[in-house]
């Protein structure tokens, strides 16, 4: 059976957040943002493993972080994914007291996001048939959203999560409105995005040959002429980019669980579903 593997790009520097620390390592109600993202994906039974893409100078610190928060240790025994260059896999747990575990492997990031994803695509195990790509700083995607996007991806070969626009959208150049776009056709793209492995590999290879630059994985698939299906996203599935986003995330978690963060880990935004 072809397996699902997730690629989680977390190699950005987060310049819009300010400060010297990449935003994926900032604290969000008691845990680093990246840890909260990984906890949700660790709960997904459909995933065989996770390729975590990091800024190379932060790989060692991230290992220490995951050892402290997710009990990470070297993977051994049966079920460990094979890899092209036999780089090590590690086991992580989704949360204290939960038995769900996933294999994770570290991948060095590139200059741009697409270079980071390309590095990870080149290190997928041979038995990987499907790729789930999700931003490391989107910690609030629910297991249900991930599952629905995967189901749609399997049916169509490529699928994204997205939200329809609720605002009027205008195209502006040099400070002046050029045209008003039809709101009904405007959607705001999120992750996860799910692709058949061969399709996303071919899309990235073609992008490299043509010199295409983009921040959205699905755009490379679109350039091949392959249709991309859309799964309804979630308003709470924000990408933590600015200090205001971080404040919203703190407030969101407090609303979910009050002063007791463990209630969220047992069944809050991640809901504890086994998929």
C-alpha positions as protocol buffer text, in pm:
chain_id: "A"
residue {
  index: 1
  type: UNK
  ca { x: 0 y: 0 z: 0 }
}
residue {
  index: 2
  type: UNK
  ca { x: 127 y: 346 z: -91 }
}
residue {
  index: 3
  type: UNK
  ca { x: 195 y: 547 z: 222 }
}
residue {
  index: 4
  type: UNK
  ca { x: 133 y: 908 z: 319 }
}
residue {
  index: 5
  type: UNK
  ca { x: 426 y: 1119 z: 435 }
}
residue {
  index: 6
  type: UNK
  ca { x: 405 y: 1478 z: 552 }
}
residue {
  index: 7
  type: UNK
  ca { x: 651 y: 1754 z: 467 }
}
residue {
  index: 8
  type: UNK
  ca { x: 644 y: 2038 z: 717 }
}
residue {
  index: 9
  type: UNK
  ca { x: 848 y: 2338 z: 599 }
}
residue {
  index: 10
  type: UNK
  ca { x: 972 y: 2529 z: 904 }
}
residue {
  index: 11
  type: UNK
  ca { x: 1286 y: 2686 z: 761 }
}
residue {
  index: 12
  type: UNK
  ca { x: 1167 y: 3046 z: 742 }
}
residue {
  index: 13
  type: UNK
  ca { x: 1323 y: 3331 z: 933 }
}
residue {
  index: 14
  type: UNK
  ca { x: 996 y: 3510 z: 1014 }
}
residue {
  index: 15
  type: UNK
  ca { x: 1114 y: 3866 z: 946 }
}
residue {
  index: 16
  type: UNK
  ca { x: 762 y: 4007 z: 980 }
}
residue {
  index: 17
  type: UNK
  ca { x: 744 y: 3876 z: 1336 }
}
residue {
  index: 18
  type: UNK
  ca { x: 1053 y: 4072 z: 1442 }
}
residue {
  index: 19
  type: UNK
  ca { x: 1318 y: 3958 z: 1687 }
}
residue {
  index: 20
  type: UNK
  ca { x: 1611 y: 3725 z: 1635 }
}
residue {
  index: 21
  type: UNK
  ca { x: 1435 y: 3390 z: 1683 }
}
residue {
  index: 22
  type: UNK
  ca { x: 1252 y: 3223 z: 1393 }
}
residue {
  index: 23
  type: UNK
  ca { x: 878 y: 3238 z: 1455 }
}
residue {
  index: 24
  type: UNK
  ca { x: 831 y: 2860 z: 1452 }
}
residue {
  index: 25
  type: UNK
  ca { x: 1022 y: 2842 z: 1780 }
}
residue {
  index: 26
  type: UNK
  ca { x: 828 y: 3116 z: 1959 }
}
residue {
  index: 27
  type: UNK
  ca { x: 620 y: 3021 z: 2260 }
}
residue {
  index: 28
  type: UNK
  ca { x: 247 y: 2979 z: 2206 }
}
residue {
  index: 29
  type: UNK
  ca { x: 66 y: 2931 z: 2536 }
}
residue {
  index: 30
  type: UNK
  ca { x: 339 y: 2719 z: 2689 }
}
residue {
  index: 31
  type: UNK
  ca { x: 477 y: 2536 z: 2386 }
}
residue {
  index: 32
  type: UNK
  ca { x: 672 y: 2633 z: 2073 }
}
residue {
  index: 33
  type: UNK
  ca { x: 450 y: 2690 z: 1768 }
}
residue {
  index: 34
  type: UNK
  ca { x: 628 y: 2410 z: 1580 }
}
residue {
  index: 35
  type: UNK
  ca { x: 563 y: 2160 z: 1860 }
}
residue {
  index: 36
  type: UNK
  ca { x: 191 y: 2238 z: 1849 }
}
residue {
  index: 37
  type: UNK
  ca { x: 186 y: 2177 z: 1473 }
}
residue {
  index: 38
  type: UNK
  ca { x: 374 y: 1850 z: 1507 }
}
residue {
  index: 39
  type: UNK
  ca { x: 144 y: 1727 z: 1785 }
}
residue {
  index: 40
  type: UNK
  ca { x: -155 y: 1738 z: 1552 }
}
residue {
  index: 41
  type: UNK
  ca { x: 26 y: 1555 z: 1271 }
}
residue {
  index: 42
  type: UNK
  ca { x: 159 y: 1298 z: 1515 }
}
residue {
  index: 43
  type: UNK
  ca { x: -203 y: 1205 z: 1590 }
}
residue {
  index: 44
  type: UNK
  ca { x: -276 y: 1123 z: 1225 }
}
residue {
  index: 45
  type: UNK
  ca { x: -276 y: 748 z: 1184 }
}
residue {
  index: 46
  type: UNK
  ca { x: -276 y: 776 z: 805 }
}
residue {
  index: 47
  type: UNK
  ca { x: 75 y: 928 z: 812 }
}
residue {
  index: 48
  type: UNK
  ca { x: 375 y: 696 z: 804 }
}
residue {
  index: 49
  type: UNK
  ca { x: 623 y: 972 z: 884 }
}
residue {
  index: 50
  type: UNK
  ca { x: 710 y: 1341 z: 882 }
}
residue {
  index: 51
  type: UNK
  ca { x: 995 y: 1521 z: 708 }
}
residue {
  index: 52
  type: UNK
  ca { x: 1065 y: 1835 z: 907 }
}
residue {
  index: 53
  type: UNK
  ca { x: 1247 y: 2106 z: 712 }
}
residue {
  index: 54
  type: UNK
  ca { x: 1453 y: 2342 z: 929 }
}
residue {
  index: 55
  type: UNK
  ca { x: 1707 y: 2621 z: 905 }
}
residue {
  index: 56
  type: UNK
  ca { x: 2037 y: 2430 z: 919 }
}
residue {
  index: 57
  type: UNK
  ca { x: 2174 y: 2631 z: 1217 }
}
residue {
  index: 58
  type: UNK
  ca { x: 1867 y: 2532 z: 1421 }
}
residue {
  index: 59
  type: UNK
  ca { x: 1862 y: 2155 z: 1361 }
}
residue {
  index: 60
  type: UNK
  ca { x: 2054 y: 2073 z: 1680 }
}
residue {
  index: 61
  type: UNK
  ca { x: 1839 y: 2303 z: 1894 }
}
residue {
  index: 62
  type: UNK
  ca { x: 1522 y: 2157 z: 1743 }
}
residue {
  index: 63
  type: UNK
  ca { x: 1631 y: 1807 z: 1835 }
}
residue {
  index: 64
  type: UNK
  ca { x: 1672 y: 1920 z: 2196 }
}
residue {
  index: 65
  type: UNK
  ca { x: 1333 y: 2090 z: 2178 }
}
residue {
  index: 66
  type: UNK
  ca { x: 1159 y: 1776 z: 2056 }
}
residue {
  index: 67
  type: UNK
  ca { x: 1334 y: 1560 z: 2311 }
}
residue {
  index: 68
  type: UNK
  ca { x: 1199 y: 1787 z: 2584 }
}
residue {
  index: 69
  type: UNK
  ca { x: 844 y: 1831 z: 2453 }
}
residue {
  index: 70
  type: UNK
  ca { x: 775 y: 1515 z: 2252 }
}
residue {
  index: 71
  type: UNK
  ca { x: 1005 y: 1249 z: 2398 }
}
residue {
  index: 72
  type: UNK
  ca { x: 1205 y: 1219 z: 2077 }
}
residue {
  index: 73
  type: UNK
  ca { x: 1451 y: 932 z: 2056 }
}
residue {
  index: 74
  type: UNK
  ca { x: 1628 y: 739 z: 1778 }
}
residue {
  index: 75
  type: UNK
  ca { x: 1385 y: 510 z: 1594 }
}
residue {
  index: 76
  type: UNK
  ca { x: 1457 y: 142 z: 1585 }
}
residue {
  index: 77
  type: UNK
  ca { x: 1286 y: -188 z: 1519 }
}
residue {
  index: 78
  type: UNK
  ca { x: 1024 y: -268 z: 1259 }
}
residue {
  index: 79
  type: UNK
  ca { x: 837 y: -8 z: 1063 }
}
residue {
  index: 80
  type: UNK
  ca { x: 1116 y: 248 z: 1036 }
}
residue {
  index: 81
  type: UNK
  ca { x: 1094 y: 404 z: 687 }
}
residue {
  index: 82
  type: UNK
  ca { x: 1375 y: 344 z: 444 }
}
residue {
  index: 83
  type: UNK
  ca { x: 1546 y: 647 z: 293 }
}
residue {
  index: 84
  type: UNK
  ca { x: 1769 y: 712 z: -8 }
}
residue {
  index: 85
  type: UNK
  ca { x: 2080 y: 796 z: 191 }
}
residue {
  index: 86
  type: UNK
  ca { x: 1996 y: 609 z: 512 }
}
residue {
  index: 87
  type: UNK
  ca { x: 1974 y: 928 z: 718 }
}
residue {
  index: 88
  type: UNK
  ca { x: 1830 y: 857 z: 1064 }
}
residue {
  index: 89
  type: UNK
  ca { x: 1466 y: 867 z: 1166 }
}
residue {
  index: 90
  type: UNK
  ca { x: 1347 y: 953 z: 1515 }
}
residue {
  index: 91
  type: UNK
  ca { x: 1033 y: 867 z: 1705 }
}
residue {
  index: 92
  type: UNK
  ca { x: 820 y: 1144 z: 1860 }
}
residue {
  index: 93
  type: UNK
  ca { x: 506 y: 1129 z: 2074 }
}
residue {
  index: 94
  type: UNK
  ca { x: 213 y: 1361 z: 2012 }
}
residue {
  index: 95
  type: UNK
  ca { x: 166 y: 1458 z: 2377 }
}
residue {
  index: 96
  type: UNK
  ca { x: 245 y: 1344 z: 2728 }
}
residue {
  index: 97
  type: UNK
  ca { x: 37 y: 1043 z: 2824 }
}
residue {
  index: 98
  type: UNK
  ca { x: -66 y: 957 z: 2465 }
}
residue {
  index: 99
  type: UNK
  ca { x: 68 y: 651 z: 2289 }
}
residue {
  index: 100
  type: UNK
  ca { x: 48 y: 783 z: 1933 }
}
residue {
  index: 101
  type: UNK
  ca { x: 396 y: 805 z: 1784 }
}
residue {
  index: 102
  type: UNK
  ca { x: 538 y: 912 z: 1450 }
}
residue {
  index: 103
  type: UNK
  ca { x: 869 y: 885 z: 1272 }
}
residue {
  index: 104
  type: UNK
  ca { x: 1032 y: 1218 z: 1199 }
}
residue {
  index: 105
  type: UNK
  ca { x: 1336 y: 1304 z: 992 }
}
residue {
  index: 106
  type: UNK
  ca { x: 1523 y: 1635 z: 972 }
}
residue {
  index: 107
  type: UNK
  ca { x: 1588 y: 1804 z: 638 }
}
residue {
  index: 108
  type: UNK
  ca { x: 1799 y: 2117 z: 588 }
}
residue {
  index: 109
  type: UNK
  ca { x: 1606 y: 2406 z: 437 }
}
residue {
  index: 110
  type: UNK
  ca { x: 1694 y: 2614 z: 133 }
}
residue {
  index: 111
  type: UNK
  ca { x: 1702 y: 2983 z: 46 }
}
residue {
  index: 112
  type: UNK
  ca { x: 1333 y: 2995 z: -54 }
}
residue {
  index: 113
  type: UNK
  ca { x: 1038 y: 2785 z: 60 }
}
residue {
  index: 114
  type: UNK
  ca { x: 1024 y: 2594 z: -266 }
}
residue {
  index: 115
  type: UNK
  ca { x: 1391 y: 2499 z: -226 }
}
residue {
  index: 116
  type: UNK
  ca { x: 1313 y: 2366 z: 122 }
}
residue {
  index: 117
  type: UNK
  ca { x: 1021 y: 2159 z: -6 }
}
residue {
  index: 118
  type: UNK
  ca { x: 1232 y: 2037 z: -298 }
}
residue {
  index: 119
  type: UNK
  ca { x: 1501 y: 1917 z: -55 }
}
residue {
  index: 120
  type: UNK
  ca { x: 1240 y: 1718 z: 135 }
}
residue {
  index: 121
  type: UNK
  ca { x: 1083 y: 1573 z: -181 }
}
residue {
  index: 122
  type: UNK
  ca { x: 1423 y: 1432 z: -271 }
}
residue {
  index: 123
  type: UNK
  ca { x: 1438 y: 1247 z: 59 }
}
residue {
  index: 124
  type: UNK
  ca { x: 1100 y: 1074 z: 57 }
}
residue {
  index: 125
  type: UNK
  ca { x: 1108 y: 697 z: 122 }
}
residue {
  index: 126
  type: UNK
  ca { x: 1058 y: 464 z: -172 }
}
residue {
  index: 127
  type: UNK
  ca { x: 717 y: 346 z: -49 }
}
residue {
  index: 128
  type: UNK
  ca { x: 575 y: 699 z: -29 }
}
residue {
  index: 129
  type: UNK
  ca { x: 279 y: 740 z: -264 }
}
residue {
  index: 130
  type: UNK
  ca { x: 120 y: 1057 z: -126 }
}
residue {
  index: 131
  type: UNK
  ca { x: 265 y: 1380 z: 9 }
}
residue {
  index: 132
  type: UNK
  ca { x: 96 y: 1613 z: 258 }
}
residue {
  index: 133
  type: UNK
  ca { x: 262 y: 1957 z: 275 }
}
residue {
  index: 134
  type: UNK
  ca { x: 176 y: 2182 z: 569 }
}
residue {
  index: 135
  type: UNK
  ca { x: 325 y: 2505 z: 702 }
}
residue {
  index: 136
  type: UNK
  ca { x: 511 y: 2460 z: 1029 }
}
residue {
  index: 137
  type: UNK
  ca { x: 353 y: 2780 z: 1161 }
}
residue {
  index: 138
  type: UNK
  ca { x: -9 y: 2673 z: 1108 }
}
residue {
  index: 139
  type: UNK
  ca { x: -63 y: 2507 z: 1447 }
}
residue {
  index: 140
  type: UNK
  ca { x: -444 y: 2508 z: 1448 }
}
residue {
  index: 141
  type: UNK
  ca { x: -531 y: 2284 z: 1150 }
}
residue {
  index: 142
  type: UNK
  ca { x: -767 y: 2018 z: 1281 }
}
residue {
  index: 143
  type: UNK
  ca { x: -727 y: 1646 z: 1213 }
}
residue {
  index: 144
  type: UNK
  ca { x: -1062 y: 1659 z: 1035 }
}
residue {
  index: 145
  type: UNK
  ca { x: -933 y: 1920 z: 791 }
}
residue {
  index: 146
  type: UNK
  ca { x: -621 y: 1715 z: 723 }
}
residue {
  index: 147
  type: UNK
  ca { x: -827 y: 1402 z: 667 }
}
residue {
  index: 148
  type: UNK
  ca { x: -1075 y: 1574 z: 433 }
}
residue {
  index: 149
  type: UNK
  ca { x: -796 y: 1724 z: 226 }
}
residue {
  index: 150
  type: UNK
  ca { x: -623 y: 1386 z: 203 }
}
residue {
  index: 151
  type: UNK
  ca { x: -945 y: 1217 z: 95 }
}
residue {
  index: 152
  type: UNK
  ca { x: -999 y: 1476 z: -176 }
}
residue {
  index: 153
  type: UNK
  ca { x: -634 y: 1449 z: -283 }
}
residue {
  index: 154
  type: UNK
  ca { x: -666 y: 1073 z: -325 }
}
residue {
  index: 155
  type: UNK
  ca { x: -974 y: 1123 z: -541 }
}
residue {
  index: 156
  type: UNK
  ca { x: -824 y: 1392 z: -764 }
}
residue {
  index: 157
  type: UNK
  ca { x: -444 y: 1360 z: -738 }
}
residue {
  index: 158
  type: UNK
  ca { x: -406 y: 1711 z: -593 }
}
residue {
  index: 159
  type: UNK
  ca { x: -604 y: 1903 z: -331 }
}
residue {
  index: 160
  type: UNK
  ca { x: -570 y: 2212 z: -115 }
}
residue {
  index: 161
  type: UNK
  ca { x: -752 y: 2361 z: 181 }
}
residue {
  index: 162
  type: UNK
  ca { x: -888 y: 2710 z: 111 }
}
residue {
  index: 163
  type: UNK
  ca { x: -1149 y: 2962 z: 223 }
}
residue {
  index: 164
  type: UNK
  ca { x: -1380 y: 3168 z: 1 }
}
residue {
  index: 165
  type: UNK
  ca { x: -1338 y: 3543 z: 26 }
}
residue {
  index: 166
  type: UNK
  ca { x: -1594 y: 3728 z: 234 }
}
residue {
  index: 167
  type: UNK
  ca { x: -1460 y: 4070 z: 131 }
}
residue {
  index: 168
  type: UNK
  ca { x: -1465 y: 4261 z: -193 }
}
residue {
  index: 169
  type: UNK
  ca { x: -1126 y: 4222 z: -363 }
}
residue {
  index: 170
  type: UNK
  ca { x: -970 y: 4484 z: -588 }
}
residue {
  index: 171
  type: UNK
  ca { x: -658 y: 4476 z: -802 }
}
residue {
  index: 172
  type: UNK
  ca { x: -440 y: 4778 z: -732 }
}
residue {
  index: 173
  type: UNK
  ca { x: -137 y: 4918 z: -913 }
}
residue {
  index: 174
  type: UNK
  ca { x: 62 y: 5228 z: -813 }
}
residue {
  index: 175
  type: UNK
  ca { x: -187 y: 5311 z: -541 }
}
residue {
  index: 176
  type: UNK
  ca { x: -493 y: 5310 z: -767 }
}
residue {
  index: 177
  type: UNK
  ca { x: -769 y: 5053 z: -827 }
}
residue {
  index: 178
  type: UNK
  ca { x: -740 y: 4880 z: -1163 }
}
residue {
  index: 179
  type: UNK
  ca { x: -1041 y: 4652 z: -1135 }
}
residue {
  index: 180
  type: UNK
  ca { x: -1281 y: 4487 z: -891 }
}
residue {
  index: 181
  type: UNK
  ca { x: -1258 y: 4110 z: -897 }
}
residue {
  index: 182
  type: UNK
  ca { x: -1554 y: 3875 z: -873 }
}
residue {
  index: 183
  type: UNK
  ca { x: -1560 y: 3782 z: -506 }
}
residue {
  index: 184
  type: UNK
  ca { x: -1726 y: 3448 z: -578 }
}
residue {
  index: 185
  type: UNK
  ca { x: -1414 y: 3327 z: -758 }
}
residue {
  index: 186
  type: UNK
  ca { x: -1159 y: 3441 z: -495 }
}
residue {
  index: 187
  type: UNK
  ca { x: -1034 y: 3186 z: -243 }
}
residue {
  index: 188
  type: UNK
  ca { x: -766 y: 3225 z: 23 }
}
residue {
  index: 189
  type: UNK
  ca { x: -528 y: 2929 z: 14 }
}
residue {
  index: 190
  type: UNK
  ca { x: -420 y: 2741 z: 325 }
}
residue {
  index: 191
  type: UNK
  ca { x: -234 y: 2422 z: 397 }
}
residue {
  index: 192
  type: UNK
  ca { x: -246 y: 2124 z: 414 }
}
residue {
  index: 193
  type: UNK
  ca { x: -199 y: 2056 z: 45 }
}
residue {
  index: 194
  type: UNK
  ca { x: -200 y: 1695 z: -72 }
}
residue {
  index: 195
  type: UNK
  ca { x: -50 y: 1547 z: -388 }
}
residue {
  index: 196
  type: UNK
  ca { x: 26 y: 1218 z: -551 }
}
residue {
  index: 197
  type: UNK
  ca { x: 401 y: 1182 z: -515 }
}
residue {
  index: 198
  type: UNK
  ca { x: 479 y: 1147 z: -884 }
}
residue {
  index: 199
  type: UNK
  ca { x: 271 y: 1454 z: -969 }
}
residue {
  index: 200
  type: UNK
  ca { x: 433 y: 1692 z: -718 }
}
residue {
  index: 201
  type: UNK
  ca { x: 781 y: 1563 z: -807 }
}
residue {
  index: 202
  type: UNK
  ca { x: 716 y: 1629 z: -1176 }
}
residue {
  index: 203
  type: UNK
  ca { x: 573 y: 1973 z: -1095 }
}
residue {
  index: 204
  type: UNK
  ca { x: 879 y: 2073 z: -896 }
}
residue {
  index: 205
  type: UNK
  ca { x: 1118 y: 1937 z: -1156 }
}
residue {
  index: 206
  type: UNK
  ca { x: 942 y: 2141 z: -1426 }
}
residue {
  index: 207
  type: UNK
  ca { x: 947 y: 2451 z: -1206 }
}
residue {
  index: 208
  type: UNK
  ca { x: 1321 y: 2410 z: -1167 }
}
residue {
  index: 209
  type: UNK
  ca { x: 1375 y: 2373 z: -1542 }
}
residue {
  index: 210
  type: UNK
  ca { x: 1163 y: 2677 z: -1623 }
}
residue {
  index: 211
  type: UNK
  ca { x: 1286 y: 2894 z: -1337 }
}
residue {
  index: 212
  type: UNK
  ca { x: 940 y: 2932 z: -1184 }
}
residue {
  index: 213
  type: UNK
  ca { x: 935 y: 3085 z: -838 }
}
residue {
  index: 214
  type: UNK
  ca { x: 634 y: 3049 z: -612 }
}
residue {
  index: 215
  type: UNK
  ca { x: 525 y: 3021 z: -249 }
}
residue {
  index: 216
  type: UNK
  ca { x: 238 y: 2781 z: -311 }
}
residue {
  index: 217
  type: UNK
  ca { x: 300 y: 2415 z: -393 }
}
residue {
  index: 218
  type: UNK
  ca { x: -26 y: 2376 z: -582 }
}
residue {
  index: 219
  type: UNK
  ca { x: 70 y: 2653 z: -825 }
}
residue {
  index: 220
  type: UNK
  ca { x: 343 y: 2428 z: -967 }
}
residue {
  index: 221
  type: UNK
  ca { x: 89 y: 2151 z: -1026 }
}
residue {
  index: 222
  type: UNK
  ca { x: -150 y: 2401 z: -1187 }
}
residue {
  index: 223
  type: UNK
  ca { x: 124 y: 2494 z: -1436 }
}
residue {
  index: 224
  type: UNK
  ca { x: 122 y: 2134 z: -1556 }
}
residue {
  index: 225
  type: UNK
  ca { x: -246 y: 2167 z: -1639 }
}
residue {
  index: 226
  type: UNK
  ca { x: -352 y: 1923 z: -1368 }
}
residue {
  index: 227
  type: UNK
  ca { x: -671 y: 2019 z: -1180 }
}
residue {
  index: 228
  type: UNK
  ca { x: -640 y: 2098 z: -810 }
}
residue {
  index: 229
  type: UNK
  ca { x: -945 y: 2024 z: -595 }
}
residue {
  index: 230
  type: UNK
  ca { x: -1042 y: 2251 z: -305 }
}
residue {
  index: 231
  type: UNK
  ca { x: -1142 y: 2133 z: 41 }
}
residue {
  index: 232
  type: UNK
  ca { x: -1319 y: 2391 z: 261 }
}
residue {
  index: 233
  type: UNK
  ca { x: -1063 y: 2530 z: 503 }
}
residue {
  index: 234
  type: UNK
  ca { x: -1100 y: 2655 z: 859 }
}
residue {
  index: 235
  type: UNK
  ca { x: -1106 y: 3015 z: 981 }
}
residue {
  index: 236
  type: UNK
  ca { x: -890 y: 2915 z: 1277 }
}
residue {
  index: 237
  type: UNK
  ca { x: -623 y: 2761 z: 1052 }
}
residue {
  index: 238
  type: UNK
  ca { x: -416 y: 3079 z: 1048 }
}
residue {
  index: 239
  type: UNK
  ca { x: -51 y: 3110 z: 955 }
}
residue {
  index: 240
  type: UNK
  ca { x: 128 y: 3274 z: 1247 }
}
residue {
  index: 241
  type: UNK
  ca { x: 317 y: 3553 z: 1073 }
}
residue {
  index: 242
  type: UNK
  ca { x: 290 y: 3871 z: 1281 }
}
residue {
  index: 243
  type: UNK
  ca { x: 282 y: 3956 z: 1653 }
}
residue {
  index: 244
  type: UNK
  ca { x: -95 y: 4009 z: 1614 }
}
residue {
  index: 245
  type: UNK
  ca { x: -131 y: 3649 z: 1491 }
}
residue {
  index: 246
  type: UNK
  ca { x: 58 y: 3527 z: 1796 }
}
residue {
  index: 247
  type: UNK
  ca { x: -171 y: 3726 z: 2024 }
}
residue {
  index: 248
  type: UNK
  ca { x: -476 y: 3580 z: 1847 }
}
residue {
  index: 249
  type: UNK
  ca { x: -336 y: 3229 z: 1894 }
}
residue {
  index: 250
  type: UNK
  ca { x: -285 y: 3286 z: 2266 }
}
residue {
  index: 251
  type: UNK
  ca { x: -642 y: 3411 z: 2301 }
}
residue {
  index: 252
  type: UNK
  ca { x: -777 y: 3123 z: 2091 }
}
residue {
  index: 253
  type: UNK
  ca { x: -611 y: 2859 z: 2309 }
}
residue {
  index: 254
  type: UNK
  ca { x: -725 y: 3029 z: 2627 }
}
residue {
  index: 255
  type: UNK
  ca { x: -1083 y: 3028 z: 2500 }
}
residue {
  index: 256
  type: UNK
  ca { x: -1057 y: 2658 z: 2422 }
}
residue {
  index: 257
  type: UNK
  ca { x: -918 y: 2543 z: 2750 }
}
residue {
  index: 258
  type: UNK
  ca { x: -928 y: 2827 z: 2999 }
}
residue {
  index: 259
  type: UNK
  ca { x: -626 y: 2818 z: 3223 }
}
residue {
  index: 260
  type: UNK
  ca { x: -575 y: 2443 z: 3178 }
}
residue {
  index: 261
  type: UNK
  ca { x: -380 y: 2386 z: 2856 }
}
residue {
  index: 262
  type: UNK
  ca { x: -391 y: 2008 z: 2902 }
}
residue {
  index: 263
  type: UNK
  ca { x: -760 y: 2009 z: 2812 }
}
residue {
  index: 264
  type: UNK
  ca { x: -669 y: 2132 z: 2463 }
}
residue {
  index: 265
  type: UNK
  ca { x: -414 y: 1856 z: 2431 }
}
residue {
  index: 266
  type: UNK
  ca { x: -677 y: 1600 z: 2529 }
}
residue {
  index: 267
  type: UNK
  ca { x: -943 y: 1727 z: 2293 }
}
residue {
  index: 268
  type: UNK
  ca { x: -920 y: 2092 z: 2197 }
}
residue {
  index: 269
  type: UNK
  ca { x: -817 y: 2221 z: 1855 }
}
residue {
  index: 270
  type: UNK
  ca { x: -659 y: 1884 z: 1769 }
}
residue {
  index: 271
  type: UNK
  ca { x: -964 y: 1698 z: 1903 }
}
residue {
  index: 272
  type: UNK
  ca { x: -761 y: 1384 z: 1965 }
}
residue {
  index: 273
  type: UNK
  ca { x: -912 y: 1211 z: 1661 }
}
residue {
  index: 274
  type: UNK
  ca { x: -749 y: 900 z: 1524 }
}
residue {
  index: 275
  type: UNK
  ca { x: -763 y: 913 z: 1144 }
}
